[in-house]
Structure formats: C-alpha cells, structure tokens
Amino acid sequence: MLRLLIWAALIAAGVWFWRKYKASLQAPKKPADPGAQPMVRCAHCGVHLPRDRALSKQQQWFCSQEHLQQGPQAPR
C-alpha cells in the first residue's frame, strides 16, 4: 500500500512539473515598450519633455519658442 502511495505521489509530481515546464515555454515574451521616447530637460525652466517635441539650439533643449529666445537660465 505504501508503494502505491509513493508511486502516485511521484507521478503527480512529474505531471505537475511537466505542466509547469510547458507553461513556461509557451508564456509570451513581453516586448520592450516601443512607446518610450528619450526625454530632455529644458535649459531655461528645467521641465522634462520628449525629445521630438523639444527645440534645440547649440546642443541645448528648450520646451517652447519663448524659452528658446530667452536662452538658458543661470544655474541657481
């Protein structure tokens, strides 16, 4: 009787491990977030915004035309 219980436990454990192994192989791989964009900091006010929406001048980034014309703010 004890042998039967041991065999049943071994078979159940084998089935459980097999299912867990197969599920891990079929799990979809999560792709990297394609929507993430590089962010830059405005040289005048310090706000962060996506690089494609920022304006650049002399390797500095600005959030608006007004800040671009005013130029970078002196560090505090």
N, C-alpha and C positions, 0 to 999 in steps of 0.2 A: 504493500500500500504506500509506503514511504517513497519507494522508487517511482511510482506512478505520479505522485505529487511533485517530486523533483523534476521529472521529465516534462510535466505540464508547465511548471514554472520556467524551465529553460526554453521551451517552445514559445511560451507567451512573451518572454523577454526578447527572444530572437525576432518575433513578429513585430514587437514594439520598436526595437532598434532598426529593423528593416524599413518600417514605415517612416520613422523619423529621418533616416538617411535619404530615402526617396523624396520626401517633402523638402529637404534642404537643397536637393539638386534642382527641383522644379520651382523653387522660390524665385520670383522675378527680381532681377538685379535693378536696384534703384539708380537711375541715371543722375549724373550731376545736374544741378539746377541750371538749365540753359538761359533762364531769365536774369541771372545775376549779372550785373554790369559793374565795371570799375567805377569807384566813387572818387571825386576830387574835392578839395576844400577851397572855398572862395578866399582869395588873398586879401579881400577887403573886410568881409564880415565874419568869415570862418564857417559859414554854413556848408554842409556837405551835400553834393548833388551828383547825379550820374554824369559821367564824362561827356556823353553825347549831347547833353543839354547845356554844358558849360561853354563859356567863351574863353579863349586863351590869348595871351599877349606876353611875349618874352618869357616863355616857359612858366607862366603863372596862370591860374584858372580863376574865373570870375563867374558869379551867378547871374548877373544881369549887365545890360549895356551901361547902365548908370554906374555900377561899381567898376566896370572896365574903364570908363572915362575918369573916374576919381582915382584910380590906381590902388596899389596895395596900402593897407593901413600899417602904421608903425607898430612894432611889437610892444605890448604892454609890460 
